[in-house]
Amino acid sequence: NDRINVDDLTDIAKLCHYKLIVIPYLSHVDANKFKDIRHAVYKLIHYYGVGFVVTGNFLSNIATGGTTPGDPYNAMELTFGISDALPVFAQVASTTVKVTS
């Protein structure tokens, strides 16, 4: 198990070798890093097949207060391909579990 920090989230070369990255909480981020982190996470998911487990308001606010540019929920939908209004399905072994909010 490795620990990564916020700055590591922009290092695609470092993170592309992981199968799964768990981020228990990261709602507030430096405004200057927001786009770079979102872009890197998108690439890790969609180009390298890295799985992410994150909590609700992932990258939704800037560190000094207020929300990130644009609609933060739309940003999560574009990054992860899901929205907070859709049910999420998780599969463990041969059992499918429906997770709803």
N, CA, C and O of each residue as an XYZ file, in Angstrom:
404
protein
N       0.840     -1.182      0.000
C       0.000      0.000      0.000
C       0.879      1.237      0.000
O       1.740      1.401      0.865
N       0.661      2.088     -0.955
C       1.410      3.337     -1.046
C       0.512      4.502     -0.660
O      -0.704      4.458     -0.843
N       1.124      5.524     -0.135
C       0.402      6.772      0.121
C       0.787      7.761     -0.966
O       1.962      7.920     -1.300
N      -0.213      8.413     -1.502
C       0.050      9.460     -2.485
C      -0.493     10.769     -1.927
O      -1.376     10.772     -1.071
N       0.044     11.876     -2.421
C      -0.469     13.171     -1.982
C      -1.135     13.874     -3.155
O      -1.134     13.360     -4.273
N      -1.690     15.017     -2.909
C      -2.422     15.749     -3.942
C      -1.542     16.030     -5.144
O      -2.007     15.919     -6.278
N      -0.296     16.387     -4.934
C       0.603     16.667     -6.053
C       0.835     15.439     -6.924
O       1.051     15.565     -8.130
N       0.793     14.254     -6.324
C       0.966     13.022     -7.096
C      -0.175     12.796     -8.081
O       0.006     12.099     -9.080
N      -1.336     13.367     -7.820
C      -2.494     13.141     -8.696
C      -2.312     13.690    -10.104
O      -3.097     13.366    -10.995
N      -1.305     14.504    -10.316
C      -1.039     15.010    -11.671
C       0.087     14.232    -12.352
O       0.418     14.502    -13.507
N       0.668     13.281    -11.649
C       1.797     12.512    -12.172
C       1.299     11.201    -12.799
O       1.310     10.150    -12.158
N       0.871     11.283    -14.040
C       0.302     10.133    -14.731
C       1.312      8.994    -14.822
O       0.946      7.834    -14.632
N       2.567      9.301    -15.107
C       3.597      8.261    -15.228
C       3.747      7.476    -13.927
O       4.017      6.276    -13.957
N       3.577      8.134    -12.799
C       3.710      7.467    -11.502
C       2.480      6.620    -11.180
O       2.604      5.528    -10.626
N       1.290      7.126    -11.529
C       0.053      6.491    -11.098
C      -0.544      5.505    -12.098
O      -1.424      4.726    -11.730
N      -0.097      5.517    -13.337
C      -0.718      4.660    -14.360
C      -0.483      3.176    -14.111
O      -1.125      2.342    -14.752
N       0.407      2.829    -13.211
C       0.705      1.427    -12.924
C      -0.199      0.836    -11.844
O      -0.184     -0.373    -11.612
N      -0.988      1.692    -11.181
C      -1.899      1.208    -10.147
C      -3.162      0.638    -10.785
O      -3.578      1.073    -11.859
N      -3.761     -0.334    -10.117
C      -5.049     -0.866    -10.552
C      -6.194     -0.086     -9.921
O      -7.250      0.085    -10.530
N      -5.976      0.391     -8.686
C      -7.020      1.090     -7.952
C      -6.394      2.139     -7.046
O      -5.401      1.881     -6.366
N      -6.986      3.315     -7.049
C      -6.560      4.392     -6.156
C      -7.770      4.785     -5.318
O      -8.835      5.088     -5.857
N      -7.602      4.779     -4.000
C      -8.672      5.145     -3.082
C      -8.361      6.520     -2.514
O      -7.302      6.739     -1.926
N      -9.293      7.439     -2.695
C      -9.144      8.792     -2.150
C     -10.321      9.014     -1.207
O     -11.426      9.322     -1.653
N     -10.086      8.858      0.107
C     -11.192      8.931      1.054
C     -11.876     10.301      1.121
O     -13.068     10.387      1.415
N     -11.127     11.358      0.850
C     -11.750     12.691      0.903
C     -10.845     13.697      0.207
O      -9.682     13.864      0.574
N     -11.388     14.355     -0.786
C     -10.652     15.438     -1.449
C     -11.663     16.355     -2.128
O     -11.849     16.306     -3.344
N     -12.305     17.182     -1.331
C     -13.276     18.109     -1.905
C     -12.633     19.458     -2.216
O     -12.976     20.085     -3.219
N     -11.709     19.913     -1.375
C     -11.100     21.226     -1.540
C      -9.706     21.094     -2.149
O      -8.867     20.345     -1.649
N      -9.475     21.823     -3.224
C      -8.202     21.730     -3.935
C      -7.763     23.131     -4.355
O      -8.594     24.011     -4.579
N      -6.477     23.324     -4.455
C      -5.915     24.590     -4.913
C      -6.469     24.899     -6.308
O      -6.458     24.039     -7.189
N      -6.941     26.104     -6.500
C      -7.551     26.497     -7.782
C      -6.589     26.310     -8.946
O      -7.021     26.013    -10.060
N      -5.303     26.478     -8.707
C      -4.318     26.334     -9.781
C      -4.073     24.873    -10.156
O      -3.535     24.596    -11.228
N      -4.456     23.944     -9.298
C      -4.218     22.522     -9.556
C      -5.465     21.784    -10.040
O      -5.369     20.664    -10.541
N      -6.621     22.401     -9.894
C      -7.890     21.735    -10.189
C      -7.934     21.107    -11.582
O      -8.192     19.911    -11.713
N      -7.688     21.894    -12.607
C      -7.791     21.384    -13.975
C      -6.759     20.297    -14.251
O      -7.063     19.313    -14.925
N      -5.547     20.467    -13.739
C      -4.506     19.465    -13.963
C      -4.849     18.141    -13.294
O      -4.635     17.074    -13.869
N      -5.380     18.212    -12.076
C      -5.763     16.986    -11.368
C      -6.920     16.308    -12.095
O      -6.887     15.101    -12.338
N      -7.928     17.078    -12.435
C      -9.087     16.498    -13.126
C      -8.676     15.854    -14.441
O      -9.134     14.759    -14.768
N      -7.822     16.522    -15.190
C      -7.352     15.994    -16.476
C      -6.561     14.700    -16.278
O      -6.762     13.731    -17.010
N      -5.675     14.682    -15.305
C      -4.862     13.497    -15.039
C      -5.725     12.324    -14.584
O      -5.527     11.197    -15.037
N      -6.683     12.582    -13.691
C      -7.573     11.519    -13.224
C      -8.391     10.971    -14.393
O      -8.574      9.759    -14.508
N      -8.875     11.847    -15.250
C      -9.623     11.412    -16.435
C      -8.770     10.473    -17.298
O      -9.227      9.408    -17.712
N      -7.538     10.882    -17.558
C      -6.649     10.054    -18.377
C      -6.345      8.722    -17.705
O      -6.330      7.682    -18.363
N      -6.105      8.749    -16.401
C      -5.815      7.518    -15.676
C      -6.981      6.532    -15.775
O      -6.769      5.330    -15.935
N      -8.198      7.038    -15.680
C      -9.382      6.178    -15.751
C      -9.614      5.681    -17.175
O      -9.736      4.480    -17.412
N      -9.671      6.616    -18.115
C     -10.136      6.283    -19.463
C      -9.047      5.781    -20.405
O      -9.359      5.080    -21.367
N      -7.804      6.111    -20.167
C      -6.716      5.655    -21.047
C      -5.903      4.513    -20.437
O      -5.396      3.655    -21.160
N      -5.781      4.502    -19.103
C      -4.937      3.503    -18.451
C      -5.732      2.471    -17.655
O      -5.155      1.498    -17.169
N      -7.029      2.661    -17.513
C      -7.863      1.693    -16.817
C      -7.666      1.639    -15.313
O      -7.957      0.622    -14.682
N      -7.175      2.724    -14.735
C      -6.994      2.792    -13.283
C      -8.358      3.037    -12.646
O      -9.077      3.948    -13.056
N      -8.716      2.240    -11.655
C      -9.963      2.440    -10.941
C      -9.794      3.459     -9.836
O      -8.721      3.570     -9.242
N     -10.838      4.192     -9.562
C     -10.824      5.179     -8.478
C     -12.013      4.954     -7.569
O     -13.124      4.696     -8.034
N     -11.775      5.052     -6.266
C     -12.831      5.072     -5.272
C     -12.687      6.420     -4.578
O     -11.666      6.697     -3.948
N     -13.715      7.257     -4.697
C     -13.681      8.599     -4.106
C     -14.983      8.842     -3.355
O     -15.967      8.126     -3.542
N     -14.973      9.860     -2.507
C     -16.188     10.226     -1.799
C     -16.932     11.306     -2.557
O     -16.410     11.896     -3.503
N     -18.151     11.554     -2.130
C     -19.103     12.443     -2.766
C     -18.623     13.682     -3.476
O     -18.746     13.758     -4.698
N     -18.093     14.636     -2.790
C     -17.755     15.921     -3.392
C     -16.302     15.973     -3.846
O     -15.545     16.839     -3.407
N     -15.918     15.080     -4.697
C     -14.543     15.000     -5.182
C     -14.223     16.215     -6.048
O     -14.882     16.449     -7.061
N     -13.209     16.990     -5.649
C     -12.760     18.199     -6.369
C     -13.895     19.190     -6.607
O     -13.975     19.797     -7.675
N     -14.763     19.354     -5.630
C     -15.916     20.226     -5.813
C     -15.699     21.665     -5.353
O     -16.445     22.558     -5.755
N     -14.694     21.899     -4.521
C     -14.459     23.234     -3.983
C     -12.999     23.626     -4.106
O     -12.106     22.780     -4.079
N     -12.772     24.934     -4.243
C     -11.398     25.420     -4.223
C     -10.992     25.641     -2.768
O     -11.841     25.873     -1.908
N      -9.713     25.567     -2.504
C      -9.197     25.593     -1.135
C      -9.581     26.857     -0.372
O      -9.763     26.805      0.844
N      -9.706     27.981     -1.056
C     -10.005     29.236     -0.368
C     -11.496     29.475     -0.180
O     -11.894     30.492      0.387
N     -12.321     28.549     -0.649
C     -13.772     28.666     -0.513
C     -14.445     28.755     -1.870
O     -13.812     29.099     -2.868
N     -15.710     28.448     -1.898
C     -16.457     28.466     -3.146
C     -16.265     27.176     -3.935
O     -15.454     26.321     -3.578
N     -17.013     27.062     -4.987
C     -16.939     25.849     -5.803
C     -15.890     25.993     -6.894
O     -15.476     27.099     -7.243
N     -15.475     24.867     -7.418
C     -14.521     24.874     -8.518
C     -15.207     25.450     -9.752
O     -16.436     25.508     -9.806
N     -14.423     25.878    -10.746
C     -15.009     26.510    -11.938
C     -16.048     25.615    -12.611
O     -15.880     24.400    -12.712
N     -17.118     26.249    -13.066
C     -18.187     25.493    -13.718
C     -19.023     24.739    -12.695
O     -19.027     25.079    -11.512
N     -19.711     23.743    -13.145
C     -20.554     22.906    -12.297
C     -19.725     21.738    -11.779
O     -19.349     20.865    -12.562
N     -19.427     21.696    -10.469
C     -18.567     20.632     -9.946
C     -19.144     19.238    -10.152
O     -18.388     18.280    -10.313
N     -20.452     19.108    -10.151
C     -21.057     17.791    -10.365
C     -20.941     17.374    -11.825
O     -20.793     16.189    -12.125
N     -21.006     18.334    -12.723
C     -20.777     18.030    -14.135
C     -19.329     17.592    -14.341
O     -19.054     16.690    -15.132
N     -18.415     18.227    -13.633
C     -17.003     17.843    -13.726
C     -16.809     16.405    -13.258
O     -16.045     15.658    -13.869
N     -17.495     16.003    -12.174
C     -17.402     14.618    -11.706
C     -18.002     13.663    -12.733
O     -17.462     12.585    -12.981
N     -19.126     14.070    -13.330
C     -19.763     13.225    -14.343
C     -18.843     13.033    -15.542
O     -18.716     11.918    -16.046
N     -18.200     14.100    -16.006
C     -17.284     13.992    -17.140
C     -16.053     13.170    -16.797
O     -15.584     12.384    -17.620
N     -15.528     13.343    -15.599
C     -14.322     12.629    -15.184
C     -14.587     11.141    -15.007
O     -13.845     10.306    -15.524
N     -15.653     10.809    -14.273
C     -15.913      9.414    -13.918
C     -16.948      8.735    -14.812
O     -17.083      7.512    -14.794
N     -17.677      9.529    -15.591
C     -18.705      8.939    -16.439
C     -19.973      8.585    -15.694
O     -20.785      7.800    -16.184
N     -20.153      9.162    -14.504
C     -21.366      8.915    -13.722
C     -21.883     10.243    -13.190
O     -21.156     11.236    -13.171
N     -23.117     10.259    -12.765
C     -23.645     11.460    -12.118
C     -24.217     11.076    -10.766
O     -24.455      9.900    -10.489
N     -24.436     12.080     -9.927
C     -24.961     11.807     -8.593
C     -26.417     11.365     -8.637
O     -26.948     10.901     -7.628
N     -27.073     11.501     -9.788
C     -28.471     11.106     -9.907
C     -28.628      9.664    -10.377
O     -29.717      9.098    -10.286
N     -27.564      9.074    -10.873
C     -27.644      7.718    -11.397
C     -27.241      6.703    -10.337
O     -26.351      6.969     -9.529
N     -27.897      5.526    -10.333
C     -27.424      4.480     -9.417
C     -26.075      3.943     -9.886
O     -25.781      3.936    -11.081
N     -25.280      3.506     -8.958
C     -23.968      2.947     -9.266
C     -24.020      1.463     -8.950
O     -24.580      1.061     -7.930
N     -23.447      0.659     -9.808
C     -23.437     -0.782     -9.590
C     -22.023     -1.242     -9.289
O     -21.072     -0.818     -9.946
N     -21.887     -2.098     -8.308
C     -20.587     -2.648     -7.961
C     -20.686     -4.161     -8.054
O     -21.676     -4.750     -7.619
N     -19.673     -4.785     -8.614
C     -19.685     -6.238     -8.723
C     -18.533     -6.811     -7.912
O     -17.378     -6.421     -8.085
N     -18.861     -7.733     -7.032
C     -17.886     -8.425     -6.216
C     -18.080     -9.917     -6.490
O     -19.166    -10.460     -6.289
N     -17.017    -10.567     -6.947
C     -17.080    -11.984     -7.312
C     -18.231    -12.183     -8.289
O     -18.210    -11.607     -9.376
N     -19.232    -12.979     -7.936
C     -20.342    -13.224     -8.859
C     -21.621    -12.563     -8.380
O     -22.696    -12.857     -8.902
N     -21.530    -11.688     -7.409
C     -22.702    -11.029     -6.856
C     -22.708     -9.572     -7.279
O     -21.706     -8.876     -7.112
N     -23.835     -9.095     -7.831
C     -23.970     -7.694     -8.199
C     -24.776     -6.980     -7.128
O     -25.847     -7.437     -6.729
N     -24.248     -5.857     -6.671
C     -24.889     -5.073     -5.624
C     -25.229     -3.715     -6.178
O     -24.354     -3.051     -6.734
N     -26.476     -3.270     -6.049
C     -26.875     -1.941     -6.504
C     -26.655     -0.964     -5.360
O     -27.166     -1.154     -4.256
N     -25.877      0.098     -5.644
C     -25.596      1.119     -4.645
C     -26.341      2.379     -5.061
O     -26.138      2.882     -6.166
N     -27.193      2.889     -4.194
C     -27.955      4.103     -4.494
C     -27.657      5.163     -3.468
O     -27.241      4.873     -2.346
N     -27.877      6.402     -3.871
C     -27.621      7.496     -2.919
C     -28.871      7.929     -2.233
O     -28.837      8.837     -1.403
